[in-house]
Amino acid sequence: MRVFLAGATGAIGKRLIPLLRQAGHSVTGMTRSPSKADALRDAGAEVAIVDALNAADVASAVKAARPEVIIHELTAIPQAFDVRRFAQQYAQTNRLRVEGTDHLLSAAQSAGVRRFVAQSYAGWTYARTGGPVKNENDPLDPSPPAAFREAFNAIQHLESAVLRANGIEGIVLRYGGFYGPGNALGEGGAIVEQVRHRRFPIVGAGTGIWSFIHIDDAARATVAAVDRGAPGIYNIVDDDPAPVSQWLPALAQSLGAQPPMRLPAWLGRLVIGEHGVIMMTEVRGASNEKAKRALDWRPLWSTWREGFKDGLSDAGASARSQEFASRSAR
């Protein structure tokens, strides 16, 4: 099929192109940066140089590409993310999830696109009550902290717009926290370096439940969603939701670093804000059962416990992918 990939040079977009090509799809990769065009061509994609916030240019690019499927991976989250400045650092991503989504959907409807697959998030968005692990039918947070509200509203806009678009099969993928090559939680990434230098503490009791997904597993699930699964929402996470008090010391150990420091919640509020403390102590994890069943997908790294040991680098990720390909060929 012909696939139009918006956000083709982002962390997941770069992993998606070769997988889409291997699956037999032709790909047009959209980027706003002319300097990244050669890398897209080298990966086997056609190139559309477009500002996602310019509706006319988006419409022209989609019309020219004549895609059957659009994949929306547009974000602008800094690699060196500072949780204290959450609202400011998500501002551009919020625009992409509102204006960018609307522009892509309008272009898709005009061009007769059949399916629209969009990136969402399964991190701090679920309600912080009830059980520790949530599925797609569980409610979202009715009262997110102030720092999260604009980002939360943008995510809700994206999901609602995609699922209600007339004449289009809308798929929303709620990814867990990315780790692996090219990510903050990857070799040389900002989070890895913070953990190495004991600058990423456990706050309070570390009871917040996080769900992770290796970047390549997220990409594989996205390829599956191109032609499988009924319209709707899917959590794309691994099999092992875990509290901060478990995964953060394990990450430090896998890096050969000292155990993380601990901060009481009251001090954490002064250092990282109320929203940061909530991420450390109250957020809920997500279940991947629906995605495994409906998309016929399984994560290669079923748990972050393995992924943190051998999936943070390109070499480790490549080895696991080759192992999977070898097993599948038997």
TORDREN-703026 format. One record per residue (C-alpha): residue in three letters; y, z, x. Coordinates in steps of 0.1 Angstrom, whole numbers, plus 5000, padded with zeros to 4 digits. Layout:
TORDREN-703026
ALAYZX ...
This chain:
TORDREN-703026
MET500050005000 ARG503649975009 VAL505150315017 PHE508850405022 LEU509150715043 ALA512550895041 GLY512851145070 ALA510650935092 THR511851085125 GLY511551455115 ALA508851685125 ILE506351575098 GLY507651225095 LYS506651145132 ARG503151275125 LEU502851085092 ILE503450735104 PRO500350695125 LEU498150855098 LEU499650625071 ARG498950315094 GLN495450435101 ALA494850465063 GLY495850095059 HIS499350145045 SER502449945057 VAL505350175064 THR509150145063 GLY510650445080 MET514150555071 THR516450715096 ARG520250755098 SER520150725136 PRO520050375153 SER518850545185 LYS515550635168 ALA514750285156 ASP512750185186 ALA510450485183 LEU509750405147 ARG508950045156 ASP506650165185 ALA504850375159 GLY504150065138 ALA506850105111 GLU509549875098 VAL512950045101 ALA515750115076 ILE518850275091 VAL520350455062 ASP522450765054 ALA520450935027 LEU523751065011 ASN524950705005 ALA523450604972 ALA524250234975 ASP522650205010 VAL519550394999 ALA519150164969 SER519549854991 ALA517049985016 VAL514450064990 LYS514949734972 ALA514349545005 ALA511249745014 ARG509649694979 PRO507550004982 GLU504850124959 VAL505250484971 ILE508150674984 ILE507650985005 HIS510651215007 GLU510651435038 LEU514451475043 THR515551795058 ALA518151905084 ILE516952255095 PRO517952335130 GLN515152395155 ALA516952705168 PHE517152855134 ASP519153175130 VAL517953375100 ARG521253565100 ARG523053235092 PHE520453115067 ALA522952995040 GLN525052795065 GLN522152645084 TYR520452525051 ALA523652365037 GLN522852015048 THR519252035038 ASN520352155004 ARG522451845000 LEU519451625010 ARG517351804984 VAL519851744957 GLU521951434964 GLY519251274986 THR516551334960 ASP518651184933 HIS519550874953 LEU515850814963 LEU514650864927 SER517350634913 ALA516350364939 ALA512650424931 GLN513150364894 SER515250044900 ALA512649914924 GLY509649994902 VAL508050244926 ARG504850384912 ARG504550724930 PHE507050964946 VAL505851234969 ALA508351504979 GLN508551795003 SER509052144988 TYR508352495001 ALA505852774994 GLY507353045016 TRP509853285001 THR510153104968 TYR507453274947 ALA508153594927 ARG507853914948 THR505754094922 GLY502154094913 GLY499353984936 PRO499753894973 VAL498753524969 LYS500253284943 ASN499152954928 GLU501252664915 ASN501352814879 ASP502853144891 PRO506553204885 LEU509153154912 ASP511453444922 PRO513753514893 SER516353694916 PRO516353554951 PRO518653734976 ALA522153594978 ALA521553415011 PHE518653224996 ARG520253114963 GLU521752784972 ALA518552674990 PHE516452804961 ASN518552614936 ALA518252294957 ILE514452334958 GLN514352384921 HIS516452074916 LEU514151864937 GLU511051974920 SER512451934885 ALA513851594892 VAL510651454908 LEU508351594881 ARG510551464852 ALA511451124866 ASN510650854840 GLY508050594849 ILE507150764882 GLU504150974892 GLY505851264908 ILE504051474934 VAL505651794948 LEU504051934980 ARG504952294986 TYR504252325023 GLY503652655040 GLY505352755072 PHE504952465097 TYR503552535132 GLY502352295159 PRO504052035182 GLY507651955175 ASN508252275155 ALA510052605162 LEU506552765160 GLY505152525186 GLU504952485223 GLY508452535237 GLY509852605202 ALA512452865194 ILE510153105176 VAL507553085204 GLU510153165230 GLN511553455209 VAL508053595206 ARG507453555243 HIS510553755251 ARG509954015224 ARG512953905203 PHE511053855171 PRO510254205158 ILE508154335130 VAL510554485104 GLY509554775083 ALA505754775077 GLY505554395080 THR503954365046 GLY505354025037 ILE502653775032 TRP503153435050 SER501153115044 PHE501152875073 ILE500052505077 HIS499652305109 ILE501952015110 ASP499051765113 ASP497251925083 ALA500551895063 ALA500651525073 ARG497051465063 ALA497651625029 THR500651405024 VAL498651095031 ALA496051205006 ALA498851254980 VAL499850884984 ASP496950774963 ARG495151084950 GLY495951374927 ALA497551384893 PRO501351424891 GLY502351784897 ILE502852054923 TYR500452134951 ASN500552424976 ILE499852275011 VAL498852585031 ASP495852705051 ASP493052925039 ASP494453255054 PRO497653405039 ALA498453705061 PRO501053985064 VAL503553975092 SER501954285107 GLN498754075114 TRP499953735123 LEU502953825145 PRO500954045170 ALA498153785170 LEU500753515179 ALA502053725207 GLN498553785220 SER497753415219 LEU500853345240 GLY500053615265 ALA503153815255 GLN503654175249 PRO503254305213 PRO506354255192 MET508854535189 ARG509154725156 LEU512354785136 PRO512755015106 ALA513954825075 TRP517354995075 LEU518054865110 GLY516554525101 ARG519154495073 LEU521954535099 VAL520254285123 ILE518854005101 GLY520254085066 GLU518654175033 HIS517053835030 GLY515453865065 VAL513954205056 ILE512554055023 MET510853785044 MET509354055065 THR508254295038 GLU508154145003 VAL507353765002 ARG504053644988 GLY501553395002 ALA500153084985 SER496752944975 ASN495552594985 GLU492652574960 LYS494352314938 ALA495152084967 LYS491652104982 ARG490152024948 ALA492551754935 LEU493551584968 ASP490051604984 TRP491751765015 ARG490752035039 PRO492952175067 LEU491552115102 TRP492952445111 SER491652655082 THR493452955096 TRP496453025118 ARG494253245138 GLU492652935154 GLY495852725152 PHE497952975172 LYS495352965200 ASP494752585203 GLY497152405179 LEU500652465192 SER500652195219 ASP500251815216 ALA497051845238 GLY495452095215 ALA496451915183 SER495051585197 ALA491751745207 ARG491251885172 SER492151555156 GLN489751365178 GLU486951625170 PHE487551565133 ALA487551185137 SER484251205156 ARG482651425130 SER483851195102 ALA482450885119 ARG478851035121 
